[in-house]
Amino acid sequence: WEERKLFGGAIRARLPVSYEDISAIRPVPDNQEVFTDRNSDDCLIVEVLQSVDIDPEEEETADREGPSPPELQGGGATAEDTTPYDREKEMEERVQRGRDAAELVFWDVANSTESTDSHLITMRRLRDEEAPNLMEKCPCPSSWVTLWLVSGSMRISKFRGTEPPLNVLVHIFVARLPHVESDLVMTLNMPLQRPEDSQNKYEDGMAMLLGLVKTLEVKDWDFFGGPDD
């Protein structure tokens, strides 16, 4: 493994040496970094997306963990703002929004690749310690950020149907970063040449992506811009 500078060094992570940057071969969108494994057809896509759902109220709380109780938000208490702030409920809603967004990313990949048979196999929320560099240096309360790992299978034809479809294992990491209104997404696509390879490929892909996430670090948070950019 070796450290790679992503997006001009704004983000860094360690990748297997065999993964090569394809931007030297063909154009890649500005919001993506794409790598292919020279020893296989596996492909890793790192991209920054605008959050699929932004709750304007939560963006007003940039200097504290969660919105303040109504009586501290200015103005007198009214019939509409006398309900005590329920931090636990707010966090549950944030986690649910993150889960919904991660699942949406999976189905968006299936749609964009024109998959003819897609199955979401597992989805779990990662612990902060599974992405230590990202979480320890995040300039917002860690409770704002949710990390997700989604795995599934798709049946995809390479080059938009010009070749017979293959079963592809897909592992997706999604970091929800509400303070910069962005989702950091890493998608690992692993075509299966033989059905009997699926279990080993699944486990190898999961281990690789988790290893990458463990080294993931944002060096320049200004890269994401802000609400007015």
C-alpha angles and dihedrals in degrees: 000000000000137000116263127196111226125198093005093314097307087119128028134191140155118253133179111275090238092066110097129197108245095198087093088063105038139003117278125196115260092245093055142070115194128195132179128200109241089208095055143004092268115133133195122201121190114190142166115222133183108254110267091224128025120187105209092206094060091050089063091068101069094139101048142041104267129334119314123247112278094252090062097051096081132268126052124304114270136188088266099051105041095095109109115247109261105207094180092054092047091053092048089053091048091052092048091051089051092050092049091049093050091051090047090055090055094052091043089057089049090051096045092050091046091236112190096200121026131176128182104214107177139359127181140164112246122227119245091246090061088068101032099159093049097045100040093054099039110124094221134062109290089230089070093061123074124190123204138186117200124184131185147129133260135184107227136174113220116237094015099300101322090116131043112276120261132202107250127194111219126198117184129189117197124188112191108212107181095172089067095031091238143118118215106210131187118187123191114195117194117182115210115226092183128024091227089064093063100095096048092043091049093052094043092050093048091050093048095050093046089049090052092048090052090061097039113125135170110220098178118031090182086072088079092055120210143264092286097045 
